[in-house]
Amino acid sequence: MGLSRLAALHGVATSFSPSADVTVPVPEGTVVAVLAALGVDATTPEAVREALAAAESAAGSRLLPATVVVWGGEPLPPALTALPPGTELTVRPEEPAGAPAPPMRVPAGGADPAESRPADARAVVVDPAAPAKRGTPSPPPAAPGWWAEPPPGVHRLTVRVPGAPDRGSGSGGPLTETCTLVVAPARVPQPPGRSHGFLVQLYSLLSARSWGMGDLGDLADLASWSGRCLGAGFVQVNPLHAAVLGNPTDPSPYRPSSRRFPDPVHLHIESVPEYGHAPDPAALDDLRRRAAELSEAVLNKGALIDRDAVWELKRQALDILVAVPLTPGRRAAYCDFLAEQGQALEDHALWCALAEVHGSDWHTWPAGLRDPRSQETARARAELLDRVDFHCRLAWLTDAQLAAAQRAAKDAGMSVGIVHDLAVGVHPGGADTWAQQDAFAHGMSVGAPPDAFNARGQDWGLPPWRPDALAASGYAPYRGLLRGLLAHAGALRIDHVMGLFRLWWVPEGRPPTEGTYVSHDAEAMLAVLVLEAHRAGTVVIGEDLGTVEPGVREALARRGVLGTSVLWFERDWSGTGRPLAPEEWREDCLATATTHDLPSTAARLTGDHVTLRHRLGLLTRPLDEERTEDGTDTAEWLGLLSRLGLLPEGGDDEEAAVRAVHRFLLRTPARMAGVWLPDTIGDRRPQNLPGTWDQYPNWRLPIADAEGHPVTLEELAASPRLHRLMEVLRPRQEPPRTRTAPPGARPS
């Protein structure tokens, strides 16, 4: 009981339920290892007793939790309303720039805290009978009259109970405590009406001008064309986070070095303003020629996208461009960017510079360099100053092109614009884990428990954030991450959004089946998300597929976070098991036919995905059984589409069936309907095949047509098949009135 109680106090589960009627105990060794990663010794019965006594004493002695959340327009939380009468609350507001405010220092010995209260702090006294003060913001419904709500932000809250015995020493005098106060709007911004748009892995979208893989210039062009010509409201892309440097580089966009900063491999080199002023244009021309050869190999010779080769050419080009002096205006803009990004960018750029010298896993660096604040690291920073500035400059250039892509989308009339993607975590040897070592649980990896689809569970190789460290920092790493991603986003997709509530931790050296869930303060994580999305005016979409804890979808919906609904998974699982009729779908979601981890719609309809998995040895049952089950599943959906009159051409026409699937998505009440861009031309290959590594070219395939021939953005735009599909999604409108005068007319 002692270990279970200790684990519960630290948010560590000692059992889990893969289904409603099944409970599986977590191995004791797993619980001990996870507690150790949280700084709690539970290796012996005596250690458990001591840790439990300390945890219970700390929990019982506090007036307030580590974080208090106040939702705009909603009743105050019990943590505030239950404070003793006469308690003084002092709020130190967040700094104007959005940085966490330093904690307020309350003098000891019963002195009046007003003597040292900062000028921008505000204080109120708990008085159950007090009416609302004149000149203060209106309290939310059911809020006590003494409450004057601070502005939205992450603040520091100090409470002082005069005359209370100090629970630490037992002596008399005022009791003071400080915690984080998050004041957030009730909901994130919502999409303005219904819309449809494309889902695409950016690297796979090559144009005639690409350097071997899709880039931010191609993204801006796709957004501009699809918004103006197809009425699209958004384009969703894969995570554009900075990758771990290496050769070969891990091609997965979901295992980055840093989620805070973008990857300069996505830069469109010719759009860098200094390009036209390079002192050696012949060198740039040679690099462009070699880049064209990379593209030619991918588009016409069966080569895979080679991210490392692309980056090598772009790095050489950027070395030339960064040497071009900045104009005064651009120098000022660059300095502003450095000031805005602060220490986080400096650390990221220093990691990149050190990785060029010592390799991309900081655990293998010389001991002194493994600490970002050591004297050895400070010396290395001075020695590598030029390379640090180089990587800072690349972050600035990439940020500018991200902003340009969103501007292009909005200028094209898109209601949402670019939808960016937030990966679940980061590479254990990358920049984020080096710069924020105290925030991560070392020796742990995020994954998924065993379920009906994967009896062995999953280990994603991503170290998790420590919930206690996040809370102690006022969620600074999380807030900085969100600000960076939301800066140029019309919407943010959060991969595995259930991770805001809990994550499956797998101790190093153990199989995924021997992991356990560790809980976050979900209220605080949601409040920070809503706050930052509100500030940026950004829609939020949660990827909530797979095993979802009861109440999670409801909590997300209450805060305006849209879910994700994939057609093939939308069945009446608690009843008949049959496909859900369109009117039974939820409204607050992004509805799609597939995702990057699933078969394309054409492959699903034809059964090609089963054949592919059989060829790679991934099936767990005989091929005939898999084909029979898959065919039955598909036939059920085609039958529903036919009964609804969405498949007039009949089920034997694969292209017509793809159109019917998207007609169905429009019949649902979903706020957003996403079209997997490869589906528009019949691509049958998945971009990622979970469960494979070297067996399949994950994350390295260009978009291709039904015959497997790669297709450029220009060819996509001219594709008759694409236009036949998009005609299904185009809203019916009256033809625009002619704006030009007929021949012979004269202005009056």
C-alpha positions in Angstrom: 0.0 0.0 0.0 2.8 2.4 0.8 4.3 2.2 -2.7 0.9 2.6 -4.3 0.1 5.6 -2.2 3.5 7.2 -3.0 3.0 6.6 -6.7 -0.5 8.1 -6.6 0.9 11.3 -4.9 3.3 11.7 -7.8 0.8 10.9 -10.6 2.3 7.4 -11.3 -0.3 4.7 -12.1 0.1 1.2 -10.5 -2.4 -0.4 -12.9 -4.0 0.4 -16.2 -7.1 -0.6 -18.2 -6.6 -1.5 -21.9 -10.4 -2.0 -22.1 -13.4 -1.3 -19.9 -13.5 -4.7 -18.2 -9.8 -5.4 -17.9 -7.3 -4.1 -15.3 -3.6 -4.8 -15.7 -1.2 -4.3 -12.7 2.1 -2.4 -13.4 5.3 -4.3 -12.4 6.7 -2.9 -9.1 10.1 -2.5 -10.7 8.5 -0.1 -13.3 6.9 2.0 -10.5 10.2 2.2 -8.7 12.1 3.2 -11.8 9.6 5.9 -12.8 9.6 7.4 -9.3 13.4 7.5 -9.5 13.1 9.5 -12.7 10.9 11.9 -10.8 13.6 12.2 -8.0 11.9 9.9 -5.5 13.7 7.0 -3.9 11.5 4.0 -3.5 14.1 1.2 -3.7 13.6 -0.1 -0.2 10.7 -0.3 2.2 12.4 2.3 4.4 12.9 4.6 1.5 9.3 4.3 0.6 8.2 5.2 4.1 10.5 8.2 4.2 9.4 9.4 0.8 5.7 8.9 1.6 6.0 10.8 4.8 7.7 13.7 3.1 5.1 13.7 0.2 2.1 13.6 2.6 3.6 16.3 4.8 4.2 18.5 1.8 0.7 17.9 0.4 -1.0 18.4 3.8 0.8 21.6 4.7 0.0 23.6 1.6 -2.9 26.0 1.2 -2.6 25.9 -2.5 -1.6 23.4 -5.2 1.5 24.2 -7.3 -0.7 25.7 -10.0 -4.1 27.4 -9.8 -6.2 27.8 -12.9 -8.8 30.5 -13.3 -10.9 30.3 -16.4 -12.4 33.5 -17.8 -16.1 33.8 -17.1 -16.3 30.7 -14.9 -16.5 30.3 -11.1 -13.3 30.4 -9.2 -11.7 27.1 -8.3 -12.1 25.7 -4.8 -8.4 26.3 -4.1 -9.2 30.0 -3.9 -12.8 30.0 -2.6 -11.8 27.8 0.3 -9.1 30.1 1.6 -9.6 31.4 5.2 -11.3 34.8 5.6 -8.7 37.5 6.0 -6.3 35.8 3.6 -4.4 38.4 1.5 -3.8 37.4 -2.1 -1.1 39.3 -4.1 -0.8 38.7 -7.8 2.4 39.6 -9.5 1.4 39.9 -13.2 3.3 38.4 -16.0 5.9 40.6 -17.6 4.6 42.5 -20.7 6.8 40.5 -23.0 5.2 37.3 -21.8 8.2 36.1 -19.8 7.4 34.5 -16.4 7.4 37.1 -13.6 9.9 36.5 -10.8 8.3 35.3 -7.5 7.3 38.0 -5.1 9.3 38.1 -1.9 7.2 38.4 1.2 9.1 39.7 4.2 9.4 37.5 7.3 8.4 38.3 10.8 4.9 39.6 10.0 5.9 42.8 8.1 3.4 44.3 5.8 4.0 42.8 2.4 2.8 46.0 0.8 6.2 47.5 1.7 8.0 45.2 -0.8 5.1 44.6 -3.2 6.1 45.5 -6.8 4.3 48.4 -8.3 2.5 46.2 -10.8 1.3 43.7 -8.2 -2.3 43.8 -7.0 -3.6 42.5 -3.7 -7.0 41.5 -2.4 -8.3 40.2 0.9 -10.6 37.2 1.2 -13.8 38.6 2.7 -16.9 36.4 2.3 -19.2 39.4 2.7 -17.4 41.8 0.5 -19.3 43.4 -2.5 -17.5 43.8 -5.8 -15.0 46.7 -5.7 -15.7 49.7 -7.8 -13.2 50.2 -10.7 -12.2 46.5 -10.8 -12.9 44.1 -13.6 -16.2 42.3 -13.3 -15.8 39.0 -11.5 -16.9 35.9 -13.3 -20.3 34.4 -12.5 -20.5 33.1 -8.9 -17.1 34.7 -8.1 -16.9 36.3 -4.6 -17.0 40.1 -4.5 -13.5 40.4 -3.2 -12.0 38.8 -6.4 -10.5 41.2 -9.0 -9.6 39.0 -11.9 -6.1 39.6 -13.3 -5.6 39.8 -17.1 -5.0 36.6 -19.0 -1.5 35.3 -18.3 0.7 33.1 -16.2 1.3 35.0 -13.0 2.7 34.5 -9.5 0.2 34.3 -6.7 1.2 34.8 -3.1 -1.2 34.1 -0.2 -0.7 35.4 3.3 -2.8 34.3 6.2 -2.2 36.7 9.1 -1.9 35.1 12.5 -1.8 31.6 11.3 0.8 29.2 12.8 3.6 28.5 10.4 3.1 24.9 9.3 6.8 24.4 8.8 8.0 25.6 12.1 4.9 25.5 14.2 5.6 29.1 15.4 3.0 31.8 15.2 2.9 34.6 12.6 1.6 34.9 9.1 1.6 31.9 6.8 2.7 32.7 3.2 2.8 30.6 0.1 3.5 31.2 -3.5 2.2 29.3 -6.6 1.6 29.7 -10.3 -1.7 31.3 -11.3 -2.9 30.7 -14.9 -5.7 33.0 -16.0 -7.0 31.8 -19.3 -10.0 32.4 -21.6 -12.6 29.7 -21.5 -12.0 28.4 -25.0 -9.5 28.5 -27.9 -10.4 30.4 -31.0 -12.7 28.6 -33.4 -12.5 28.2 -37.2 -14.7 30.7 -38.9 -17.3 28.4 -40.5 -16.8 25.1 -42.2 -13.8 24.6 -44.5 -11.9 22.0 -46.4 -8.2 21.8 -47.1 -5.2 19.7 -47.9 -3.0 17.5 -45.6 0.5 17.0 -46.9 4.0 16.0 -45.8 5.9 19.0 -47.0 9.1 17.1 -47.9 7.1 15.0 -50.4 5.8 18.0 -52.3 8.5 18.8 -54.9 8.0 21.5 -57.4 10.1 22.4 -60.5 12.2 24.7 -58.4 12.7 22.5 -55.3 16.2 21.4 -54.2 15.4 17.7 -53.9 12.5 18.0 -51.4 9.5 20.2 -50.8 10.2 23.5 -49.1 8.5 26.6 -47.6 8.4 28.2 -51.0 6.4 25.2 -52.2 4.1 25.5 -49.1 3.4 29.1 -49.8 2.7 28.3 -53.5 0.4 25.4 -52.6 -1.5 27.6 -50.2 -1.8 30.4 -52.7 -3.0 28.2 -55.5 -5.4 26.0 -53.5 -6.9 29.0 -51.7 -7.5 31.0 -54.8 -8.5 28.3 -57.3 -10.0 25.5 -55.1 -11.6 27.5 -52.2 -9.4 25.6 -49.7 -9.4 27.0 -46.2 -6.2 25.5 -44.9 -3.1 23.4 -45.6 -1.9 21.1 -42.8 1.8 20.0 -42.8 3.9 17.6 -40.9 6.1 18.9 -38.0 8.7 21.3 -39.3 10.8 21.0 -36.2 14.6 21.1 -36.3 16.0 17.6 -37.0 19.0 16.0 -35.3 22.0 16.6 -37.4 23.7 13.4 -38.7 24.5 11.3 -41.6 22.1 9.7 -42.0 19.7 12.0 -40.3 16.6 10.4 -38.8 14.0 11.2 -41.5 11.1 11.1 -39.2 9.6 14.6 -38.5 8.2 13.2 -35.3 11.6 12.6 -33.6 13.2 16.1 -33.8 16.2 17.6 -32.0 14.0 20.6 -31.0 10.3 21.3 -31.2 10.9 24.9 -30.3 12.7 25.9 -33.5 12.1 25.1 -37.2 14.5 23.2 -39.5 16.3 25.3 -42.0 16.3 22.4 -44.5 12.9 23.7 -45.4 14.2 27.1 -46.6 13.6 28.1 -50.2 17.1 29.3 -50.9 16.3 31.7 -53.7 13.8 33.6 -51.5 16.5 34.6 -49.0 16.9 38.4 -49.6 20.7 38.2 -49.7 20.6 35.7 -52.6 20.8 38.4 -55.3 23.8 40.0 -53.6 26.1 37.0 -53.2 29.7 37.8 -54.1 30.0 34.4 -55.9 26.9 33.8 -57.9 28.6 31.1 -59.9 29.0 29.0 -56.8 25.2 29.3 -56.1 24.5 28.4 -59.7 26.6 25.3 -59.3 24.7 24.4 -56.2 21.3 24.9 -57.9 22.5 22.6 -60.8 23.4 19.9 -58.3 20.0 20.4 -56.5 18.2 20.0 -59.8 20.0 16.7 -60.3 18.7 15.5 -56.9 15.2 16.5 -57.9 15.5 14.8 -61.3 16.7 11.6 -59.5 13.6 11.6 -57.2 11.1 12.6 -59.9 12.3 10.5 -62.8 14.8 7.9 -61.7 13.2 6.2 -58.7 15.5 7.7 -56.1 14.2 8.4 -52.6 14.2 11.9 -51.0 17.7 12.3 -49.6 17.4 14.8 -46.8 21.1 14.7 -46.0 22.1 15.5 -49.6 19.6 18.3 -49.7 20.9 19.8 -46.5 24.5 19.6 -47.6 23.7 21.7 -50.7 21.6 24.2 -48.8 24.2 24.5 -46.0 26.8 25.4 -48.6 24.5 27.9 -50.1 23.6 29.4 -46.7 27.3 29.7 -45.8 27.6 32.0 -48.9 24.4 34.0 -48.1 25.1 34.5 -44.4 28.4 36.1 -45.4 26.5 38.8 -47.3 26.3 41.9 -45.0 22.8 42.7 -43.9 21.2 46.0 -44.8 20.6 48.3 -41.8 16.9 47.5 -41.8 17.5 43.7 -41.9 20.2 44.0 -39.3 17.8 45.7 -37.0 15.1 43.1 -37.7 17.6 40.3 -37.0 18.6 41.9 -33.7 15.0 42.2 -32.7 14.5 38.5 -33.4 17.5 37.6 -31.3 16.2 39.7 -28.4 12.7 38.1 -28.7 14.0 34.5 -28.7 16.6 35.1 -26.0 18.4 32.3 -24.2 16.4 29.6 -25.9 17.7 30.4 -29.3 21.2 30.9 -28.1 21.2 27.4 -26.5 19.7 25.9 -29.6 22.3 27.5 -31.9 25.1 26.5 -29.6 23.9 22.9 -29.6 24.0 22.9 -33.4 27.5 24.4 -33.4 28.8 21.8 -30.9 27.1 19.0 -32.8 29.0 20.0 -35.9 32.2 19.3 -33.9 31.4 16.6 -31.5 28.4 14.7 -33.0 24.7 14.9 -32.6 24.3 13.1 -29.3 25.3 15.4 -26.4 25.6 12.4 -24.1 28.8 11.5 -25.9 30.4 15.0 -25.8 33.3 15.8 -23.5 32.0 15.9 -19.9 32.2 19.6 -19.5 30.1 20.3 -22.6 27.2 18.2 -21.4 26.2 21.0 -19.1 24.9 24.0 -21.0 25.9 26.3 -18.1 29.4 25.1 -17.5 32.6 27.1 -17.8 33.7 24.7 -20.6 30.5 25.4 -22.5 31.0 29.1 -22.1 34.5 28.9 -23.6 33.2 26.8 -26.4 30.5 29.4 -27.1 33.1 32.0 -27.5 35.2 29.9 -29.7 32.3 28.9 -31.9 30.7 32.3 -32.0 30.5 32.5 -35.8 28.8 29.1 -36.1 26.4 30.1 -33.3 25.5 33.2 -35.2 25.1 31.1 -38.4 22.5 28.9 -36.8 20.8 31.9 -35.2 20.6 33.5 -38.6 19.1 30.3 -40.1 16.4 30.3 -37.4 15.6 33.9 -38.3 15.4 33.2 -42.1 13.2 30.1 -41.5 10.9 32.1 -39.2 10.5 34.7 -42.0 9.6 32.1 -44.6 7.1 30.5 -42.2 5.5 33.9 -41.8 5.5 34.4 -45.6 3.7 31.1 -46.1 0.9 32.1 -43.6 0.6 35.5 -45.3 0.3 33.8 -48.7 -2.4 31.5 -47.3 -4.4 34.4 -45.8 -3.9 36.6 -48.9 -5.4 33.7 -51.0 -8.6 33.9 -48.9 -7.9 30.9 -46.6 -10.0 31.1 -43.5 -7.5 29.3 -41.4 -4.2 29.1 -43.4 -1.3 26.9 -42.4 -1.9 24.2 -39.9 1.3 23.3 -38.1 1.9 20.0 -36.3 3.4 19.5 -32.8 5.2 16.2 -32.3 4.8 14.3 -29.1 8.5 14.7 -28.0 12.1 15.1 -29.0 15.2 13.0 -29.6 17.0 12.1 -26.4 20.3 13.4 -27.7 19.0 16.6 -29.3 19.1 20.3 -28.5 16.0 20.5 -26.3 17.1 17.7 -23.9 20.6 19.3 -23.7 19.3 22.8 -23.0 16.4 21.8 -20.7 17.9 18.8 -18.9 16.0 19.5 -15.6 12.7 19.4 -17.5 13.1 15.9 -18.9 12.8 12.5 -17.2 16.1 10.8 -18.0 16.1 7.1 -18.5 12.4 7.1 -19.6 10.8 7.0 -23.0 7.3 7.8 -24.2 5.2 5.1 -25.9 1.9 3.3 -25.8 0.6 0.4 -23.8 -0.5 -2.9 -25.4 -3.9 -2.8 -27.0 -6.0 -4.7 -29.5 -3.9 -3.4 -32.4 -0.5 -3.9 -31.0 -0.1 -6.6 -28.3 3.6 -5.7 -27.7 2.9 -2.0 -27.0 5.1 0.8 -28.5 8.3 2.6 -27.5 8.8 5.9 -29.4 12.2 6.7 -28.0 11.2 10.1 -26.8 12.0 11.3 -23.3 9.0 12.8 -21.5 8.8 16.1 -19.7 8.7 15.8 -15.9 5.3 17.1 -14.7 6.8 18.4 -11.5 9.6 20.3 -13.2 7.1 21.9 -15.6 4.9 23.0 -12.7 7.9 24.4 -10.8 9.0 26.5 -13.8 5.5 27.9 -14.3 5.3 25.8 -17.5 8.1 28.0 -19.1 9.4 25.3 -21.6 5.8 24.5 -22.7 4.9 28.1 -23.1 8.0 28.9 -25.1 7.3 25.9 -27.3 3.7 27.0 -28.0 4.6 30.6 -28.7 7.2 29.6 -31.3 4.8 27.2 -33.1 1.8 29.5 -32.9 3.6 32.6 -34.2 2.9 31.9 -37.8 0.1 29.3 -37.6 -3.6 29.5 -38.5 -4.1 26.3 -36.5 -2.0 23.9 -34.5 -2.4 20.1 -34.6 -1.2 18.4 -31.5 -0.1 14.8 -32.1 -1.3 12.4 -29.4 -3.1 15.2 -27.6 -3.9 12.8 -24.8 -0.3 13.5 -23.7 -1.6 16.7 -22.1 -3.3 14.5 -19.6 -1.0 11.5 -19.2 1.7 9.6 -21.1 2.9 6.0 -21.1 6.5 6.0 -19.7 8.7 3.1 -20.5 11.9 2.7 -18.3 15.1 2.2 -20.3 15.9 -1.5 -20.8 12.3 -2.6 -20.3 9.8 -3.6 -23.0 6.8 -1.3 -23.7 4.5 -3.8 -22.0 6.3 -2.9 -18.7 5.5 0.8 -18.8 3.0 2.8 -16.9 1.0 6.0 -17.2 2.3 9.2 -15.6 -0.2 12.1 -15.3 0.2 15.8 -15.9 -1.8 18.5 -14.3 -4.2 18.5 -17.2 -6.1 21.6 -16.1 -2.8 23.6 -16.1 -1.6 22.1 -19.4 -4.9 22.9 -21.1 -5.1 26.4 -19.6 -1.6 27.3 -20.9 -2.6 25.9 -24.3 -5.8 27.9 -24.4 -4.0 31.1 -23.2 -1.3 30.9 -25.9 -3.7 30.0 -28.7 -5.9 32.9 -27.7 -3.0 35.3 -27.8 -2.1 34.0 -31.3 -5.7 33.8 -32.5 -5.0 30.2 -33.5 -7.4 27.2 -33.8 -6.2 24.0 -32.1 -6.8 20.4 -33.3 -6.0 17.4 -31.2 -5.1 14.1 -32.7 -7.2 11.9 -30.3 -7.0 8.6 -32.1 -6.3 5.3 -30.4 -6.6 4.6 -26.6 -8.3 7.7 -25.0 -8.9 7.9 -21.3 -12.5 8.5 -20.4 -13.3 12.2 -20.1 -10.4 13.4 -22.2 -12.4 14.2 -25.3 -15.1 15.9 -23.3 -12.5 18.1 -21.5 -10.8 19.0 -24.8 -14.2 19.9 -26.4 -15.1 22.0 -23.4 -12.1 24.2 -24.2 -12.8 24.4 -27.9 -10.0 22.0 -29.0 -11.2 20.1 -32.1 -10.8 16.4 -32.4 -9.7 14.2 -35.3 -12.1 11.8 -36.9 -10.9 9.3 -39.5 -13.6 7.7 -41.7 -12.6 4.1 -41.4 -12.5 4.3 -37.5 -15.9 6.0 -37.1 -18.1 3.1 -36.1 -20.7 2.4 -33.5 -18.1 0.6 -31.3 -20.4 0.5 -28.3 -23.3 -0.9 -30.2 -23.7 -2.5 -33.7 -20.1 -1.9 -34.8 -21.4 -0.6 -38.1 -20.1 2.6 -39.8 -21.5 5.8 -38.3 -24.0 7.7 -40.4 -22.7 11.2 -41.3 -25.2 12.9 -39.0 -23.8 10.9 -36.0 -20.3 12.3 -36.4 -19.2 15.0 -34.0 -19.1 18.6 -35.2 -16.0 19.8 -33.4 -13.4 17.9 -35.4 -11.2 17.7 -38.4 -12.7 14.9 -40.5 -10.4 13.0 -42.9 -10.2 9.8 -44.8 -6.7 9.0 -43.8 -3.5 10.3 -42.2 0.3 10.0 -42.7 0.4 6.8 -40.6 -2.5 5.1 -42.5 -3.0 3.7 -46.0 -4.0 6.1 -48.7 -7.7 6.0 -49.6 -7.0 4.3 -52.9 -4.9 1.6 -51.1 -7.6 1.1 -48.6 -10.3 0.7 -51.2 -8.3 -1.7 -53.4 -6.8 -3.7 -50.5 -3.2 -2.8 -51.6 -2.3 -2.0 -48.1 -2.8 -5.6 -47.0 -0.7 -6.9 -49.8 2.1 -4.4 -48.8 2.1 -5.5 -45.2 2.1 -9.1 -46.3 5.1 -8.5 -48.5 7.0 -7.0 -45.6 6.1 -9.7 -43.1 3.9 -7.5 -40.9 0.7 -9.6 -40.9 -0.1 -11.6 -37.8 -2.6 -13.8 -39.5 -2.8 -15.6 -42.8 -3.1 -13.4 -45.9 -6.5 -14.7 -46.8 -8.0 -14.0 -43.4 -6.6 -10.4 -43.5 -8.0 -9.8 -47.0 -11.4 -11.2 -46.1 -11.7 -9.0 -43.0 -10.4 -5.9 -44.9 -12.7 -6.6 -47.8 -15.7 -6.9 -45.5 -14.8 -3.7 -43.8 -14.5 -1.8 -47.1 -17.7 -3.3 -48.5 -19.7 -2.1 -45.4 -18.5 1.5 -46.1 -19.1 1.3 -49.8 -22.6 0.0 -49.1 -23.3 2.9 -46.8 -22.0 5.3 -49.5 -24.2 3.7 -52.1 -27.3 3.9 -49.9 -26.7 7.5 -49.3 -26.5 8.2 -53.0 -22.9 9.3 -52.8 -21.6 6.6 -55.2 -23.6 6.9 -58.4 -20.8 5.4 -60.4 -20.8 2.1 -58.5 -18.2 0.5 -56.2 -15.9 -0.9 -59.0 -14.6 2.5 -59.9 -11.8 3.3 -57.4 -11.5 7.0 -58.4 -15.3 7.4 -58.0 -15.1 5.7 -54.6 -12.5 8.2 -53.5 -14.8 11.0 -54.5 -17.7 9.3 -52.7 -15.6 9.1 -49.5 -15.1 12.8 -49.6 -18.7 13.5 -50.4 -19.5 11.6 -47.2 -17.1 13.8 -45.2 -19.0 16.8 -46.4 -22.3 15.3 -45.2 -20.9 15.2 -41.6 -21.2 18.3 -39.4 -17.4 18.4 -39.0 -16.0 21.9 -38.9 -13.0 21.0 -41.1 -12.6 18.4 -43.8 -9.1 17.4 -44.7 -8.0 15.9 -48.0 -4.8 13.9 -48.0 -3.0 15.5 -51.0 -1.7 12.1 -52.4 -5.4 11.0 -52.5 -6.1 13.6 -55.1 -4.1 11.7 -57.7 -4.6 8.1 -56.5 -1.2 7.6 -54.7 -1.3 4.1 -53.1 1.8 4.3 -51.0 1.8 5.3 -47.4 4.2 7.9 -46.3 4.9 6.0 -43.1 4.3 2.4 -42.3 4.3 1.9 -38.5 6.3 -1.1 -37.3 8.9 -0.8 -40.0 12.4 0.8 -40.1 14.7 -0.3 -42.9 12.0 -2.5 -44.6 10.1 0.5 -46.0 11.2 4.0 -47.1 9.3 5.9 -44.4 9.3 9.7 -44.7 11.3 9.6 -48.0 8.7 9.2 -50.8 7.5 12.0 -53.1 3.8 12.3 -53.9 3.0 10.0 -56.8 0.1 9.1 -59.1 -1.8 5.8 -59.2 1.0 4.2 -61.2 3.6 5.3 -58.7 5.2 8.0 -60.8 6.2 11.0 -58.8 4.3 14.2 -59.5 5.4 17.8 -59.0 3.3 20.6 -57.6 2.9 22.0 -61.1 1.6 18.7 -62.4 -0.7 18.4 -59.4 -2.3 21.7 -60.1 -3.0 20.6 -63.7 -4.2 17.1 -62.8 -7.7 16.3 -64.1 -8.2 13.7 -61.4 -7.4 16.2 -58.7 -9.9 18.7 -60.2 -12.6 16.1 -60.4 -12.2 15.3 -56.7 -12.0 18.9 -55.6 -15.1 19.8 -57.6 -16.9 17.6 -55.0 -15.7 19.9 -52.2 -16.1 23.2 -53.9 -19.1 25.1 -52.5 -21.8 25.9 -55.0 -21.8 29.6 -55.8 -23.4 31.9 -58.3 -21.0 32.8 -61.1 -19.2 36.1 -60.3 -20.5 39.1 -62.1 -18.3 40.4 -64.9 -16.2 43.2 -63.7 -14.9 44.4 -67.1 -17.0 46.5 -69.5 -18.2 44.8 -72.7 -16.4 45.7 -76.0 -17.3 49.2 -77.2 -18.6 50.4 -73.8 -17.5 53.8 -72.6 -17.1 55.0 -69.1 -19.7 57.5 -68.0 
